[in-house]
Amino acid sequence: MSKVRVRFAPSPTGPLHIGGVRTALFNYLFAKKHEGDFILRIEDTDQNRYVEGAEAYIVEALNWCGIPFDEGPGKDKGFGPYRQSERKHLYEQYALALIEKGHAYYAFDTSETLDYHRKDHEAKGKTFIYNWHNREKLSNSLSLSSAEVKQKIDAGEHYVIRFKSPKDQKLILQDAIRGEITIDTNILDDKILFKSDGMPTYHLANIVDDHLMEITHVIRGEEWLPSLALHQLLYDAFEWKAPQFAHLPLIMKPVGKGKLSKRDGEKGGFPVFPLQWNDATGYRESGYFPETVVNFLALLGWNPGTEKELFSLEELIESFSLERINKSGARFDPEKTKWFNHQYLQQKSNSELATLFIKVEGDNHAEVKDSDPDYTQKVVSLIKERAHFVSEFWELCSFFFVPPSEYNEKAFKKQFKPDTPVILQDVSEQIASVENFTSANIESTIKDWIAQKELSFGKVMGPLRLSLVGDLKGPHLFDIIEMIGKEDTLARIERAISKS
C-alpha cells in the first residue's frame, strides 16, 4: 500500500463542532497508526459563508487536542496551497477536461427557469431533478449547437458546468465502514461542478484536491454519504484511482434521537465546541482536559473490542482501526464526559493540579494565590477524589484556607444540642494537649477521650466538623485539623460555640 495520506477538510464558516473534532481525530489516529500524513485543507470555496477567525480557531482546536496536522496552511510539504480559495486557478482545466471527455456540459438555465420547472413538478406531485430524463430539453450544450454555445459564452451569459450522470447503470460502491453500497444512477441529478465566476463547487474541488494531494483514504462524516456516488463517478470520469472511503456515524443527541447540535448544548448545559466561540463556552474553558476530549470522542462510534475505556493518545493510535467503527449513530452522554474528566484529573500529579488550581482561582481568592505551594498540594491531594473539574476545588476545600463565615443552618440545628458547647470545650482542651500535632495523634487522643467519656461518635464528630468546615463535608476530619493547625482549630471551635 502506498503511504497513507488523509485529510481533514473543514469549511471556515464558524466554530468547529465537536463532531468535526472527532472526524479530525479519526483521521489523525488512522494516519499515525499507518505512519502516514494528516493534512488540514481549508475548503473555503463558498466565500459568502466565510467567517473571520474560523480558520485560526480550527488550527488552535487541533493543537489543543494534541492532534496537530502534518501538512496544511503554514506547513507546506509540496502539495499546497492548502486553502481552496488559493487553488481556484487549478479547477477550470479539470471542468473543461470533463466536457471534452463527454462527462460534463455547459448549462445556461436561469434561476427563474429552474424555479418554474420545480414549481410545475410540485404542482403535479413530482420532484424536479436535472438529469438524463430532461437535460436535453433544457438550455445546455447537450440541446444547443456548438455555435449557439459559443455565442452564449462570448456574450457573457452566466453558465454552470454540470456533471453528466450516466443513465441505466448500477453503481457498486465500497465503504470501509458500511461495506458494499449499490446506487441506481437514474436517481442521480447532474450536479453543478463549476460556475462562470471561476469558482468550483465543493464536489469538483474536493475530488481534484484529493487527487493532487495524493489522498489515500477519505474519512468523513455520514452527511457526505449521499455525495459518494458522484465522487466515485468523477474519479471514474477522470480515470483516476479513487481513495478508500469511510463514512463515520453521526453523534446523536443525549436523548438518542437526532444529530447533536449547539441548541442541545445550550439546553443541557454542556459544550459542543472544543474552544469558546463568542458566547458559546468550549470544553477547554469548561475545565475539561484535552486528553478527556480525545478519549470520549474516540469512543463515540469506535469500539476497541474490549471493556477498556481509558486510552492515552498512543494507545488509541495502536488500537484504532476503521473496521471497528460502528455504522449506527453514537449517543452523546454529557455525564460520561464528566466521568472521563474525573479519571484524568485523578491521574495528574498534585503539583500540576495545585498549579492549575492557583491559575483558576488565584485571582478570585488571594488565600490560594498566596499560600505555601506545598500546603496547596497537600490540600489538593485530600480533595481531588471528589472533583470532576479543577474549578470545583474551591468549593471542596475553601475551609483549608479561610475559616467558615457561616454554617449549614439545617445541619447546625440538628447537630448542636444543649450539651454540645460543653462537649466541644472539652474536645478543644484535648486538642490543645496534643504535642506531636499529627492527624494520627489527634485522632487517637480524641477517640480515647470519647471512649473514656462513653460518648457516641456522632455527638462529637458532627459538631466538630461543622465547627471547622461549616458543613458536614470534607476529607478525613483529623487530616483537616492537622492541616489548619492547632491555633486555627481552637479558634474555629470557640467561634462555633459562641454561635450556638
VEXTOR-604215 format. One record per residue (C-alpha): residue in three letters; x, y, z. Coordinates in pm, whole numbers. Layout:
residues N
   rest     east    north       up
    ala        X        Y        Z
...
This chain:
residues 500
   rest     east    north       up
    met        0        0        0
    ser      124      349      -82
    lys      192      585      203
    val     -129      669      389
    arg     -238     1029      342
    val     -562     1152      496
    arg     -712     1497      519
    phe     -945     1690      744
    ala    -1119     1948      527
    pro    -1346     2181      726
    ser    -1512     2496      597
    pro    -1422     2817      786
    thr    -1784     2913      840
    gly    -1784     2924     1220
    pro    -1661     2726     1522
    leu    -1556     2366     1486
    his    -1833     2138     1616
    ile    -1728     1850     1840
    gly    -1836     1616     1560
    gly    -1578     1781     1336
    val    -1314     1731     1604
    arg    -1400     1360     1609
    thr    -1360     1343     1229
    ala    -1020     1508     1262
    leu     -927     1271     1544
    phe    -1019      956     1349
    asn     -817     1082     1052
    tyr     -524     1157     1281
    leu     -538      817     1452
    phe     -557      633     1121
    ala     -266      831      978
    lys      -44      774     1279
    lys     -139      407     1302
    his       -4      361      950
    glu      284      610      981
    gly      111      836      732
    asp       35     1207      694
    phe     -253     1403      844
    ile     -339     1703      628
    leu     -553     2008      704
    arg     -722     2161      400
    ile     -945     2465      432
    glu    -1242     2434      198
    asp    -1339     2798      156
    thr    -1487     2799     -195
    asp    -1809     2946      -54
    gln    -1680     3295       21
    asn    -2027     3418      116
    arg    -2021     3198      426
    tyr    -1660     3267      522
    val    -1622     3377      886
    glu    -1319     3573     1001
    gly    -1120     3387     1264
    ala    -1272     3045     1191
    glu     -956     2904     1033
    ala     -739     3013     1326
    tyr     -996     2857     1559
    ile     -972     2523     1376
    val     -592     2520     1400
    glu     -596     2615     1768
    ala     -856     2348     1845
    leu     -650     2073     1680
    asn     -336     2185     1862
    trp     -516     2200     2198
    cys     -647     1846     2148
    gly     -293     1728     2076
    ile     -369     1622     1719
    pro     -180     1880     1510
    phe     -172     1848     1132
    asp      143     1744      946
    glu       60     1947      637
    gly     -163     2245      586
    pro     -162     2625      596
    gly      182     2730      712
    lys      318     2373      677
    asp      358     2321      305
    lys      513     1985      219
    gly      493     2030     -157
    phe      118     1980     -204
    gly       -1     2334     -123
    pro     -158     2574     -117
    tyr     -400     2424      132
    arg     -680     2679      107
    gln     -914     2610     -182
    ser     -958     2981     -250
    glu     -584     2991     -329
    arg     -618     2694     -567
    lys     -907     2821     -779
    his     -681     2863    -1084
    leu     -649     2482    -1093
    tyr    -1010     2376    -1125
    glu    -1133     2516    -1456
    gln     -900     2298    -1662
    tyr    -1044     1988    -1498
    ala    -1401     2101    -1556
    leu    -1320     2163    -1923
    ala    -1148     1824    -1948
    leu    -1471     1658    -1834
    ile    -1660     1841    -2109
    glu    -1405     1720    -2363
    lys    -1449     1363    -2240
    gly    -1828     1391    -2264
    his    -1879     1365    -1888
    ala    -1992     1725    -1831
    tyr    -2169     2006    -2015
    tyr    -2240     2379    -2009
    ala    -2583     2476    -1872
    phe    -2731     2824    -1928
    asp    -3063     2781    -1750
    thr    -3163     3086    -1547
    ser    -3274     3058    -1187
    glu    -3620     3171    -1298
    thr    -3646     2887    -1549
    leu    -3536     2626    -1298
    asp    -3773     2765    -1038
    tyr    -4059     2739    -1290
    his    -3980     2372    -1355
    arg    -3961     2295     -983
    lys    -4299     2452     -912
    asp    -4451     2287    -1219
    his    -4332     1945    -1097
    glu    -4455     2013     -744
    ala    -4799     2102     -879
    lys    -4805     1761    -1046
    gly    -4688     1583     -732
    lys    -4341     1521     -871
    thr    -3986     1625     -786
    phe    -3779     1815    -1039
    ile    -3439     1654    -1095
    tyr    -3199     1793    -1353
    asn    -3067     1476    -1516
    trp    -3097     1231    -1807
    his    -3476     1249    -1836
    asn    -3493     1624    -1907
    arg    -3145     1766    -1971
    glu    -3174     1757    -2348
    lys    -3491     1967    -2325
    leu    -3323     2243    -2121
    ser    -3078     2518    -2213
    asn    -2739     2349    -2221
    ser    -2466     2232    -2456
    leu    -2643     1897    -2499
    ser    -2950     2061    -2653
    leu    -2779     2358    -2824
    ser    -2546     2361    -3122
    ser    -2177     2432    -3076
    ala    -2226     2772    -3241
    glu    -2507     2861    -3001
    val    -2299     2757    -2702
    lys    -2003     2965    -2820
    gln    -2228     3263    -2885
    lys    -2372     3247    -2532
    ile    -2030     3219    -2370
    asp    -1885     3501    -2583
    ala    -2185     3718    -2494
    gly    -2101     3674    -2125
    glu    -2412     3477    -2034
    his    -2394     3314    -1695
    tyr    -2345     2940    -1704
    val    -2255     2646    -1489
    ile    -2080     2324    -1581
    arg    -2283     2021    -1479
    phe    -2171     1662    -1444
    lys    -2344     1426    -1688
    ser    -2470     1146    -1466
    pro    -2486      814    -1652
    lys    -2820      652    -1732
    asp    -2929      296    -1653
    gln    -2624      192    -1455
    lys    -2585       13    -1125
    leu    -2301      172     -934
    ile    -2126      -57     -684
    leu    -1956      150     -413
    gln    -1729       34     -132
    asp    -1718      192      212
    ala    -1475       76      479
    ile    -1744      106      748
    arg    -2067       29      563
    gly    -1946     -228      316
    glu    -2094     -253      -34
    ile    -2345       11     -145
    thr    -2545      -14     -468
    ile    -2678      300     -639
    asp    -2911      328     -939
    thr    -2760      613    -1144
    asn    -3105      703    -1281
    ile    -3189      870     -950
    leu    -2882     1095     -951
    asp    -2906     1460    -1053
    asp    -2650     1637    -1270
    lys    -2462     1827    -1001
    ile    -2303     2163    -1072
    leu    -1924     2138    -1077
    phe    -1814     2484    -1187
    lys    -1964     2832    -1210
    ser    -1898     3112    -1456
    asp    -1749     3327    -1178
    gly    -1445     3099    -1188
    met    -1521     2915     -865
    pro    -1570     2539     -846
    thr    -1834     2379     -630
    tyr    -1732     2161     -340
    his    -1768     1841     -541
    leu    -1516     1926     -813
    ala    -1266     2099     -586
    asn    -1284     1815     -339
    ile    -1205     1545     -593
    val     -933     1741     -772
    asp     -762     1836     -446
    asp     -777     1484     -305
    his     -622     1355     -627
    leu     -348     1618     -647
    met     -267     1581     -278
    glu     -247     1202     -320
    ile     -508     1132      -53
    thr     -538      756        0
    his     -831      746      243
    val    -1126      983      281
    ile    -1263      954      636
    arg    -1555     1191      676
    gly    -1899     1230      831
    glu    -2209     1037      737
    glu    -2365     1354      595
    trp    -2137     1314      291
    leu    -2263      964      213
    pro    -2517     1094      -47
    ser    -2225     1252     -235
    leu    -2029      926     -256
    ala    -2185      819     -588
    leu    -2098     1147     -760
    his    -1746     1145     -622
    gln    -1685      790     -739
    leu    -1825      880    -1083
    leu    -1591     1178    -1101
    tyr    -1292      958    -1023
    asp    -1406      720    -1294
    ala    -1459     1004    -1542
    phe    -1108     1139    -1480
    glu     -972      781    -1494
    trp     -812      830    -1154
    lys     -784      575     -875
    ala    -1034      663     -603
    pro     -929      668     -239
    gln    -1083      432       14
    phe    -1395      595      157
    ala    -1515      564      516
    his    -1823      748      639
    leu    -1842      799     1016
    pro    -2169      761     1208
    leu    -2342     1069     1346
    ile    -2302     1188     1704
    met    -2655     1180     1839
    lys    -2835     1392     2098
    pro    -2823     1274     2461
    val    -3180     1152     2419
    gly    -3054      934     2134
    lys    -3264     1074     1851
    gly    -3136     1335     1608
    lys    -2792     1486     1544
    leu    -2618     1665     1833
    ser    -2648     2042     1789
    lys    -2544     2366     1956
    arg    -2900     2400     2085
    asp    -2866     2067     2269
    gly    -2561     2202     2448
    glu    -2737     2524     2542
    lys    -3038     2331     2668
    gly    -2838     2068     2856
    gly    -2566     2298     2987
    phe    -2272     2125     2819
    pro    -2026     2236     2546
    val    -2047     2126     2185
    phe    -1737     2316     2071
    pro    -1375     2241     2170
    leu    -1294     2606     2245
    gln    -1501     2909     2331
    trp    -1662     3087     2037
    asn    -1829     3420     2112
    asp    -2077     3345     2392
    ala    -2058     2967     2349
    thr    -1828     2807     2607
    gly    -1591     2537     2486
    tyr    -1458     2224     2651
    arg    -1130     2396     2730
    glu    -1299     2686     2910
    ser    -1534     2447     3092
    gly    -1236     2284     3259
    tyr    -1204     1967     3053
    phe     -858     1831     2981
    pro     -765     1774     2615
    glu     -700     1407     2700
    thr    -1060     1381     2816
    val    -1198     1521     2492
    val     -983     1291     2279
    asn    -1074      986     2486
    phe    -1451     1031     2494
    leu    -1466     1131     2127
    ala    -1270      822     2024
    leu    -1534      602     2186
    leu    -1823      779     2012
    gly    -1867      542     1722
    trp    -1550      336     1761
    asn    -1538       15     1963
    pro    -1197     -111     2081
    gly    -1338     -463     2123
    thr    -1259     -472     2495
    glu    -1404     -330     2818
    lys    -1120      -78     2837
    glu    -1239      283     2844
    leu     -935      493     2932
    phe     -688      533     2648
    ser     -387      755     2608
    leu     -339      901     2262
    glu      -62      649     2198
    glu     -290      361     2298
    leu     -566      492     2071
    ile     -324      505     1779
    glu     -215      147     1844
    ser     -572       14     1881
    phe     -754      216     1616
    ser     -898       60     1301
    leu    -1172      159     1057
    glu    -1319     -190     1080
    arg    -1422     -133     1442
    ile    -1621      184     1370
    asn    -1995      136     1409
    lys    -2247      210     1138
    ser    -2516      340     1371
    gly    -2510      677     1542
    ala    -2337      721     1877
    arg    -2536      878     2161
    phe    -2360     1165     2334
    asp    -2361     1134     2714
    pro    -2269     1457     2899
    glu    -2237     1275     3233
    lys    -1994     1025     3084
    thr    -1774     1309     2961
    lys    -1756     1435     3320
    trp    -1662     1085     3433
    phe    -1374     1082     3185
    asn    -1254     1419     3312
    his    -1267     1289     3669
    gln    -1047      994     3570
    tyr     -787     1216     3406
    leu     -793     1459     3695
    gln     -703     1173     3933
    gln     -409     1078     3712
    lys     -248     1420     3732
    ser       15     1497     3995
    asn      -75     1704     4298
    ser      183     1958     4187
    glu       22     2002     3844
    leu     -327     2024     3994
    ala     -213     2277     4253
    thr      -67     2493     3977
    leu     -394     2470     3782
    phe     -591     2548     4100
    ile     -391     2864     4156
    lys     -436     2961     3791
    val     -813     2904     3802
    glu     -888     3054     4145
    gly     -586     3270     4228
    asp     -743     3593     4105
    asn    -1064     3530     4298
    his     -909     3405     4622
    ala     -584     3560     4741
    glu     -560     3292     5010
    val     -496     3032     4737
    lys     -259     3252     4541
    asp      -50     3343     4847
    ser      -47     3007     5021
    asp      258     2785     5051
    pro      282     2562     4740
    asp      346     2251     4949
    tyr       37     2326     5158
    thr     -177     2374     4847
    gln      -52     2046     4701
    lys     -145     1859     5019
    val     -490     2021     5018
    val     -538     1910     4658
    ser     -432     1556     4746
    leu     -706     1539     5009
    ile     -997     1665     4799
    lys     -926     1578     4436
    glu    -1108     1241     4453
    arg    -1436     1430     4497
    ala    -1381     1659     4198
    his    -1457     1634     3829
    phe    -1300     1972     3749
    val    -1032     2195     3898
    ser    -1297     2467     3911
    glu    -1471     2261     4182
    phe    -1168     2267     4414
    trp    -1251     2589     4598
    glu    -1598     2469     4690
    leu    -1442     2147     4820
    cys    -1152     2297     5014
    ser    -1212     2665     5097
    phe    -1209     2581     5469
    phe     -842     2484     5439
    phe     -763     2846     5357
    val    -1027     3050     5542
    pro    -1241     2974     5848
    pro    -1610     2924     5773
    ser    -1802     3252     5783
    glu    -2133     3072     5819
    tyr    -2264     2726     5894
    asn    -2506     2494     5720
    glu    -2819     2607     5903
    lys    -3009     2280     5884
    ala    -2706     2074     5994
    phe    -2622     2319     6273
    lys    -2971     2295     6425
    lys    -2960     1917     6406
    gln    -2605     1869     6539
    phe    -2585     2131     6813
    lys    -2770     2003     7121
    pro    -2786     2179     7458
    asp    -2478     1992     7580
    thr    -2277     2041     7258
    pro    -2092     2359     7372
    val    -1960     2179     7682
    ile    -1854     1878     7475
    leu    -1676     2099     7222
    gln    -1499     2285     7502
    asp    -1369     1955     7635
    val    -1267     1848     7281
    ser    -1083     2176     7245
    glu     -885     2106     7562
    gln     -795     1758     7435
    ile     -671     1901     7105
    ala     -471     2166     7286
    ser     -297     1893     7486
    val     -161     1714     7176
    glu      209     1789     7144
    asn      308     1597     6831
    phe       34     1754     6620
    thr      -26     1487     6355
    ser     -353     1351     6224
    ala     -290     1010     6378
    asn     -203     1150     6724
    ile     -500     1387     6725
    glu     -736     1107     6621
    ser     -602      871     6886
    thr     -638     1138     7158
    ile     -995     1232     7067
    lys    -1115      875     7022
    asp     -963      768     7355
    trp    -1137     1061     7523
    ile    -1472      973     7358
    ala    -1441      614     7478
    gln    -1344      727     7829
    lys    -1645      960     7846
    glu    -1871      691     7694
    leu    -1999      934     7434
    ser    -2127      846     7087
    phe    -1907      944     6795
    gly    -2199     1127     6634
    lys    -2234     1352     6936
    val    -1877     1474     6888
    met    -1773     1436     6526
    gly    -2067     1613     6363
    pro    -2042     1933     6569
    leu    -1662     1928     6545
    arg    -1671     1902     6165
    leu    -1931     2178     6145
    ser    -1708     2398     6363
    leu    -1407     2354     6137
    val    -1567     2326     5792
    gly    -1904     2499     5823
    asp    -2075     2192     5681
    leu    -2086     1816     5711
    lys    -1841     1762     5426
    gly    -1473     1735     5356
    pro    -1196     1474     5385
    his    -1083     1291     5697
    leu    -1156     1522     5989
    phe     -823     1475     6164
    asp     -634     1546     5843
    ile     -816     1879     5833
    ile     -717     1954     6194
    glu     -352     1876     6124
    met     -354     2090     5810
    ile     -513     2405     5956
    gly     -308     2375     6274
    lys     -377     2385     6647
    glu     -430     2757     6682
    asp     -679     2787     6395
    thr     -861     2470     6507
    leu     -913     2603     6860
    ala    -1027     2942     6729
    arg    -1282     2783     6498
    ile    -1425     2567     6777
    glu    -1453     2871     7003
    arg    -1636     3064     6732
    ala    -1883     2778     6673
    ile    -1951     2759     7049
    ser    -2028     3131     7053
    lys    -2274     3086     6766
    ser    -2467     2807     6936
